[in-house]
Amino acid sequence: MSTKRISITEIILWLFVFALIVISLSPLALGFKIKSDYSLLINDLSEISQVDIQLISYEQGFFSSDAVLAVSVPNLQEQLQFKENIVHGPIYLGLISQGELPFVAAVVKGQLDVSSSQEDLIEQIFAGNNPLVYQATIDFSGDLSAQFYIPSVDASFEDEFGPVHIQSAGVIMNQHYSSTTGLMNGDMQMPVFKVESEVLTMKADSISVSFSGSMGGNDIMIGDSVVSMNLLNIDSSEDQFAVRDLVVRSVTSENAGLINSNSRVEAREMLASNQKFGPLVLNMSINGINAESLNQLQDIQTELEEKLQQGLPPEQINAMMTGQIMAIMPDLIKQAEIKVNPLSVDSELGKLEADLDFTLEGIDSDTPADPMFLLGAINLDLNFSIDEQLLKQFVSWELENNEQADVSFGSDKNKKIEADIPLEQKVAENIQGMLDENWLVMNEGVYLSKISMHQGELIINEKPVDPMQQIMSSMGGGAPVTP
């Protein structure tokens, strides 16, 4: 009796059949795992992005599943909903055409679910295209890589003021999230965006955003971000605002429960009220903010918004919240350090330069709510210089803004008297008031201010001043505009 021998061909055939069975059943097995993992992934993304994202429904299939996400955006009454089709791995051949390996746990294809109230406007702008589509891949370690796309637009329609034309080259956003490290990074590119209407013309060129960060030990997002823009031009019938080569960099870190941040803003040129400014530079650091107290402050802000939505009067809410905020403030800022070095603005009207160094000393949770004690904890050094014509422009803007804000206050007689005073006269009176109060001194056409405060002693332009008296005087309502 001879033993049957199995050939190599048969072994390969059985291995091939076994592989087919495994590959066929893998999507079903992965489907169960993805269903349990996907809700956890959504919770992680909601927490790290600090946006409320909820998994509304999940219908599991053999090769793919369907899901619906709801995203609550601040100051937007309606939730945004997204329809998703989740293709189960372990192989998705469609990735090959995108230059990627086909071995993934899942591929998510999603798009914005346009509500009936938005359909007409979306149809006018996007000509039948969905306004936001995306694809995300989830690898076997749980990491997610996504690309979002807003299609190009070239549309015209009518609004209440007349014809409107919108043109955009589209927007591309990339995002990567690591479930193992908690690190999220991404970028956004918008080549061009234009809006033309009867009341406003706006153009933005080469907007770019990049970020990298993770959730800190106190559930606060920390990391780096860069925002750049070649041009933003807004032209209305009344005024024009433009900025060129704007770059905003921000770095945030957490150390021993304290939040440290540094921001730098640079712009080559800015146009406002027919005046050119630039280059502009602002470098500011805020360090030593207590993370736990900052979370408590955010909770109070959330509670305040909820009470406003309930219809409670703002005055009543402010009275309720003031005590809570004041109780948090000592711990929040007891180790705070603020530095501005430099603030520099060049312009056709002159130059502004300033630097600031601010710290607190001896503040803790047992600090009494005594204004004199708090004033004694301040360490402050401020140096400020501005050319005369530039100061006049800034004061002019401040007065115009104040007039708009106070349009509902005061008697008709006082309003008429105030309106009859030329703006140039008001500007001159305010600057003279700052000189009389010693907030400013003049030196060869340049206004200077040097303010220091240490151990409760306030010195303004080399003259000692009673800090409490100065505060009470400023609160009296008759103080001039200060620099």
Number of C-alpha atoms within 10 A of each C-alpha: 3 4 5 6 6 8 9 9 9 10 11 11 12 12 12 12 12 12 12 12 11 12 14 14 14 18 23 18 16 21 24 14 13 24 16 11 12 17 15 14 19 16 15 17 18 15 16 21 16 13 13 16 21 16 17 13 12 17 12 16 15 16 17 19 18 17 19 19 20 19 17 15 13 10 6 8 8 12 15 16 20 19 18 22 18 28 25 27 27 20 18 17 14 12 15 11 9 9 8 10 13 17 17 20 24 25 27 21 17 21 19 18 19 16 13 7 8 10 11 10 11 16 14 15 19 16 13 10 14 16 20 16 19 18 18 19 24 25 17 14 11 19 19 20 20 18 17 18 18 19 16 17 20 14 16 16 13 11 10 7 9 10 13 18 17 17 17 20 15 16 19 16 18 18 18 19 24 18 16 9 10 15 16 22 18 18 18 19 16 19 17 18 20 19 17 16 18 14 13 15 17 18 18 21 19 15 20 18 17 18 18 19 21 21 20 18 14 15 14 19 19 20 19 19 19 17 17 21 20 18 18 20 18 17 15 14 9 8 11 17 17 19 21 21 17 20 19 17 17 18 18 18 18 22 12 9 15 20 22 20 19 18 18 19 17 20 21 16 19 23 17 12 12 11 14 17 21 19 17 19 19 19 19 20 18 17 21 21 21 25 23 18 20 20 15 15 17 11 12 16 14 12 14 18 12 12 15 13 9 9 8 12 10 12 8 10 15 12 10 12 14 11 10 13 17 12 14 17 17 20 21 25 20 20 18 20 17 18 19 19 17 15 18 19 21 21 19 11 17 15 20 20 18 19 18 18 16 17 19 19 15 12 21 14 12 8 14 12 11 8 9 12 15 18 18 19 18 21 19 18 17 17 15 17 22 25 21 18 15 21 21 18 16 12 22 18 14 14 17 12 11 11 15 9 10 11 9 10 10 9 9 10 9 11 15 10 10 13 11 9 10 9 15 12 9 15 22 13 14 19 22 14 17 17 16 11 15 15 19 25 17 14 10 7 11 18 20 19 20 18 19 20 21 17 14 17 15 23 17 17 17 12 10 13 15 11 17 14 10 12 10 10 12 14 10 8 8 8 13 18 15 14 16
